[in-house]
Amino acid sequence: MAVPKRKVSPSRRNMRRSHHALPSNSFVEDKETGELKRPHHIDLKTGMYRGRQVLTPKGE
């Protein structure tokens, strides 16, 4: 069975994990309403996606 020769130091362990962090969410300004929304997501308030009506608006 393969066993590591030496203990991995905390510094080396943390360097390996430096890429594991989640990136922050990006937002774009909606052309119609001017509100911030996630890119490639449906606007739940209006029900629009890429200029098309996909869902019925939430208020109705």
N, CA and C atoms as a LAMMPS dump frame, in Angstrom:
ITEM: TIMESTEP
0
ITEM: NUMBER OF ATOMS
180
ITEM: BOX BOUNDS ff ff ff
-5.0000000000000000e+02 5.0000000000000000e+02
-5.0000000000000000e+02 5.0000000000000000e+02
-5.0000000000000000e+02 5.0000000000000000e+02
ITEM: ATOMS id mol type element x y z
1 1 1 N 0.836 -1.177 0
2 1 2 C 0 0 0
3 1 3 C 0.884 1.245 0
4 2 1 N 0.556 2.244 -0.84
5 2 2 C 1.352 3.463 -0.926
6 2 3 C 1.068 4.366 0.269
7 3 1 N 2.141 4.835 0.878
8 3 2 C 2.03 5.705 2.046
9 3 3 C 2.944 6.91 1.814
10 4 1 N 2.495 8.134 2.15
11 4 2 C 3.369 9.297 1.975
12 4 3 C 4.635 9.173 2.819
13 5 1 N 5.765 9.591 2.243
14 5 2 C 7.043 9.5 2.946
15 5 3 C 7.1 10.461 4.127
16 6 1 N 6.614 11.706 3.916
17 6 2 C 6.649 12.713 4.979
18 6 3 C 5.279 13.363 5.138
19 7 1 N 5.089 13.961 6.318
20 7 2 C 3.854 14.694 6.594
21 7 3 C 3.807 15.948 5.705
22 8 1 N 2.634 16.236 5.162
23 8 2 C 2.461 17.456 4.374
24 8 3 C 2.308 18.622 5.341
25 9 1 N 3.141 19.642 5.165
26 9 2 C 3.111 20.781 6.083
27 9 3 C 1.826 21.588 5.869
28 10 1 N 1.377 22.314 6.9
29 10 2 C 0.175 23.139 6.739
30 10 3 C 0.31 24.162 5.618
31 11 1 N 1.505 24.703 5.437
32 11 2 C 1.712 25.689 4.374
33 11 3 C 1.466 25.064 3
34 12 1 N 2.033 23.884 2.784
35 12 2 C 1.855 23.23 1.482
36 12 3 C 0.402 22.786 1.285
37 13 1 N -0.217 22.322 2.362
38 13 2 C -1.626 21.923 2.287
39 13 3 C -2.498 23.108 1.908
40 14 1 N -2.253 24.272 2.553
41 14 2 C -3.048 25.458 2.268
42 14 3 C -2.772 26.007 0.874
43 15 1 N -1.543 25.874 0.385
44 15 2 C -1.243 26.298 -0.985
45 15 3 C -2.02 25.451 -1.989
46 16 1 N -2.154 24.189 -1.706
47 16 2 C -2.914 23.307 -2.598
48 16 3 C -4.39 23.7 -2.599
49 17 1 N -4.896 24.131 -1.468
50 17 2 C -6.309 24.473 -1.339
51 17 3 C -6.61 25.919 -1.751
52 18 1 N -5.624 26.666 -2.216
53 18 2 C -5.846 28.076 -2.537
54 18 3 C -6.83 28.259 -3.679
55 19 1 N -7.023 27.253 -4.522
56 19 2 C -7.929 27.356 -5.652
57 19 3 C -9.335 26.847 -5.317
58 20 1 N -9.577 26.44 -4.088
59 20 2 C -10.868 25.869 -3.726
60 20 3 C -11.925 26.915 -3.388
61 21 1 N -11.522 28.168 -3.237
62 21 2 C -12.473 29.215 -2.819
63 21 3 C -13.497 29.461 -3.921
64 22 1 N -14.734 29.751 -3.517
65 22 2 C -15.782 30.051 -4.474
66 22 3 C -15.657 31.5 -4.935
67 23 1 N -15.828 31.762 -6.236
68 23 2 C -15.753 33.151 -6.702
69 23 3 C -17.011 33.916 -6.293
70 24 1 N -16.9 35.232 -6.216
71 24 2 C -18.063 36.035 -5.859
72 24 3 C -19.038 36.079 -7.026
73 25 1 N -20.319 36.247 -6.722
74 25 2 C -21.353 36.279 -7.75
75 25 3 C -21.217 37.535 -8.599
76 26 1 N -21.444 37.381 -9.898
77 26 2 C -21.409 38.538 -10.785
78 26 3 C -22.838 38.971 -11.095
79 27 1 N -23.016 40.272 -11.296
80 27 2 C -24.327 40.834 -11.585
81 27 3 C -24.207 41.762 -12.783
82 28 1 N -25.269 41.835 -13.571
83 28 2 C -25.338 42.768 -14.694
84 28 3 C -26.582 43.618 -14.525
85 29 1 N -26.541 44.812 -15.108
86 29 2 C -27.693 45.707 -15.02
87 29 3 C -28.703 45.327 -16.088
88 30 1 N -29.969 45.187 -15.687
89 30 2 C -31.032 44.846 -16.619
90 30 3 C -31.326 46.036 -17.52
91 31 1 N -31.428 45.806 -18.822
92 31 2 C -31.65 46.896 -19.771
93 31 3 C -33.038 47.513 -19.614
94 32 1 N -34.018 46.7 -19.26
95 32 2 C -35.403 47.19 -19.155
96 32 3 C -35.627 47.973 -17.868
97 33 1 N -35.328 47.339 -16.721
98 33 2 C -35.666 47.93 -15.432
99 33 3 C -34.498 48.645 -14.77
100 34 1 N -33.269 48.349 -15.162
101 34 2 C -32.109 48.963 -14.534
102 34 3 C -31.683 48.299 -13.247
103 35 1 N -32.349 47.202 -12.866
104 35 2 C -31.994 46.49 -11.642
105 35 3 C -30.857 45.507 -11.931
106 36 1 N -30.151 45.122 -10.874
107 36 2 C -29.083 44.144 -11.018
108 36 3 C -29.671 42.741 -11.036
109 37 1 N -29.151 41.898 -11.926
110 37 2 C -29.594 40.505 -11.979
111 37 3 C -28.409 39.631 -12.373
112 38 1 N -28.523 38.331 -12.108
113 38 2 C -27.477 37.387 -12.472
114 38 3 C -27.495 37.159 -13.977
115 39 1 N -26.337 37.066 -14.628
116 39 2 C -26.333 36.786 -16.057
117 39 3 C -26.824 35.371 -16.341
118 40 1 N -27.527 35.198 -17.438
119 40 2 C -28.07 33.91 -17.884
120 40 3 C -29.106 33.352 -16.912
121 41 1 N -29.819 34.232 -16.193
122 41 2 C -30.876 33.81 -15.29
123 41 3 C -32.167 34.548 -15.654
124 42 1 N -33.289 33.92 -15.376
125 42 2 C -34.585 34.539 -15.626
126 42 3 C -34.828 35.607 -14.566
127 43 1 N -35.352 36.766 -14.988
128 43 2 C -35.749 37.819 -14.056
129 43 3 C -37.113 37.429 -13.504
130 44 1 N -37.175 37.026 -12.241
131 44 2 C -38.418 36.527 -11.655
132 44 3 C -39.463 37.621 -11.498
133 45 1 N -39.039 38.878 -11.412
134 45 2 C -39.996 39.967 -11.241
135 45 3 C -40.813 40.19 -12.511
136 46 1 N -40.135 40.152 -13.673
137 46 2 C -40.825 40.401 -14.943
138 46 3 C -41.086 39.123 -15.727
139 47 1 N -40.342 38.052 -15.443
140 47 2 C -40.501 36.8 -16.174
141 47 3 C -39.831 36.797 -17.538
142 48 1 N -38.92 37.753 -17.777
143 48 2 C -38.26 37.88 -19.074
144 48 3 C -36.9 37.186 -19.053
145 49 1 N -36.518 36.608 -20.206
146 49 2 C -35.186 36.045 -20.388
147 49 3 C -34.778 36.296 -21.828
148 50 1 N -33.687 37.029 -22.01
149 50 2 C -33.159 37.38 -23.335
150 50 3 C -34.218 38.038 -24.218
151 51 1 N -35.018 38.922 -23.618
152 51 2 C -36.004 39.673 -24.373
153 51 3 C -37.296 38.937 -24.664
154 52 1 N -37.443 37.726 -24.132
155 52 2 C -38.665 36.956 -24.352
156 52 3 C -39.392 36.75 -23.041
157 53 1 N -40.715 36.684 -23.089
158 53 2 C -41.533 36.4 -21.906
159 53 3 C -41.518 34.892 -21.687
160 54 1 N -40.883 34.435 -20.604
161 54 2 C -40.759 33.001 -20.333
162 54 3 C -41.734 32.561 -19.256
163 55 1 N -41.87 33.356 -18.189
164 55 2 C -42.769 33.052 -17.084
165 55 3 C -43.789 34.164 -16.943
166 56 1 N -44.894 33.855 -16.292
167 56 2 C -45.841 34.909 -15.959
168 56 3 C -45.237 35.715 -14.82
169 57 1 N -45.365 37.042 -14.841
170 57 2 C -44.768 37.868 -13.785
171 57 3 C -45.275 37.473 -12.41
172 58 1 N -44.413 37.687 -11.4
173 58 2 C -44.697 37.247 -10.038
174 58 3 C -45.885 37.973 -9.427
175 59 1 N -46.094 39.24 -9.739
176 59 2 C -47.161 40.041 -9.122
177 59 3 C -48.545 39.657 -9.602
178 60 1 N -48.644 39.041 -10.765
179 60 2 C -49.966 38.745 -11.321
180 60 3 C -50.476 37.401 -10.873
